Amino acid sequence: MAARSRFLGGSSPAESRRQPRLAAPQRGQAAVEYALVWSAVVLPLTAIVVFTAQMLWVWHSVIDFTREGARYAVTHCYQGNGENIRTYMRANVPLMIDQDKFRDGAAEIEVAYFQRNAETGALEEFTCGGAECSRECVPDVVSVRINNYQFTRLFSYFGLQPVTLPNFSTTLPMESAGCSPGSESCLP
């Protein structure tokens, strides 16, 4: 009878005294382990992936931003201080994190014009004795550079130093300089 009752789930009083009692079931252990692993491993990895993705997004956007500024510069007239190019670029910042840094001037936009030395072929800083924004003043090359940009996303929350990105630069040969072939006027 003892063998039969063991299979049916029952036991005699003598058998129950001999068997040690099992510990009470541990409810919620899996949930606690999941929470610990998630907070210690998955959450920091997710934050690292998000941070890296945002930084690469900004990196790519700034590269395109300098290229677009240089393309604008080669098709518009020379102004010694490059303010026409900076104004255009600040008004046309691409959609990205930290747009305000580019609009407000925290990230510096530098525009430089160059002319090719006839004897050596080297690039020299462009100088013009004539009127700006005219056919008399057309440089050979323009360079647009973004300086002093610091990526601060997520770092400010943790009190860490920002990531300083390298200076982004694009240099292109002048095309029309905004001057139409049939007239003396040029586009600012």
N, C-alpha and C positions, 0 to 999 in steps of 0.2 A: 504494500500500500504506500510505503514511503517513496518508492521509485515513481509510482504513478502520480502521486500528488506533486512531485517536483516538476513534472511535465505540465501539469494542469495549472501551475502557478501557486499552488497551495503548499503549505508545509505544516508539519506537526509541531506542537508546542516545544517538543524536545529539540527538534532541528532548528527552530528559530533561535533558541538560546545558544546553540553552538555556532551559528553563522555570525560573523561580525556585521555590524550595521554599516551600510554605505553612507558616505557623507551626503549632506543635503545637496541637491543639484545647484550648480553655480549659474544662476541666471544673470544675463547682462555681461558676461565675461567677454564675449565676442565684440559687443558694442564698445566696451572700454578699450580693448586692444585696437580696434579699428580707429577710434578717436586718437589714441596715442600715436599710432603709425601715421595717420593722416596729418596730425599737427606737427610731428617731428620730421616727416620725410616728404610727403606729397605737397603740403602747403608751401614750404620753402622752395621746392623744385618748380612749382607753378609760378611763384613770384619771380624766380630767376628767368624763366621762359618769357613771362610777360615783360619784364624789364628789358631783356635782350631784344625782344620783338619791337618794343617801342623805340629803343635806341637805334636799331637798324632802320626803322621807318623814318625817323628824323634824319639819320645819316643820308639815306637815299633822297629824301625831300630836299635837303640842303644842297646836295650835288646838282639836282635838277634846277633848283632855285638859282644857283650861280650860272649854270648854262643858259637859262632863260634870260638872266640879266645881261650876260655877254652877247647873246643874240640880239637883244634890244639895242645894246650899245653900238654894235657894228652897223646898224641900220638907222641910227639917229646921230645928230650932229655932235661935234666935240664941244664940250664946255669944260674949261680948265679944272673946275672943282668936281666934276662928275655928278653934280646935284640932280640933273635931269634923270640920270640912270638910277640913283638912289631913291628918288621920289617914285619912279615907276616900280622899282622892286618892293619898296615898302607898301605900296598900294596893291601889289599882286603876290603876296606871300602865299605859297601853296597850303592846302589844308594839312595841318600837322600839329602835333603837340608843340607848345612853346611858340606859337605864331606871334604872340605879343612881344617876345624878345627881338624878333626881326622887325616888327612894325615900330617899336618904341626905341630901337637903337641899342639895346643891350648887346646884341651881336652886331659888330661893326661891319658895314658894307664899304669896301674900298674899291675905287675905280681908278685905274692908271692907264694912261695912253703912252704909246711908244712910237718912235720912228726908227727906221733902219739906217744905220750909218752907211753912206755910199761907198766909203773906202774899205771898211772892215766887214760890213754886213751884220755887225752886232746891233742889238736893240739898245736904244738910248731913250731916256725920258723925252717925251714930245714937248717941243716949245713952238709957239706960233706968235709971230709979230703982227698978224692981221686980226681981223674981227672974228670972235668966236661964232660958231654956227654959220659959217660961210664956206665957200669953196676954197678959200685961201688956207683954211685950217682943217686939213684932213689928215689925221695920223695914219700910220701903217697898221698898227696893232693895238687892241684894247685888252686889258686884263681886269676881270672882276673877281674879287676875293671876299670871302666871309671870314672875319677874324673874331677871336675871343668868344666863341660860343661854348657854353657849358650846359651839359645835359644834367638837370637836377631832379628829374622825375623819380619819385620814390625815395631818393636820398634825403630829401628834407624831412621826411617823416621819421627817419632813423637817425638823424643828426650826422650823416656821413658827408664827406667831401664830394662835390659834384664831379662828373666825368668831363674833362676838358677834351673836346673833339679837335682834331687838327684843323688848320686853316684850309678852307676849300677854295680852289682857284680855277678859273677857266680863262684861257687866253685864245683870242680869235683874230684873224686878219680883218681889217675894215672892209666893208663891202661898198655901200653907197654913201655912208655917213649921213643918210637922210637927205642928200642933195639930188634933186631931179636933174636929168641930163639937159633939159631944155631951158632951165632957168638958174638964176643965181641964188635962189632961196633954198634953205635947208630946213628939215623938220627938227624941232628941238626934241 
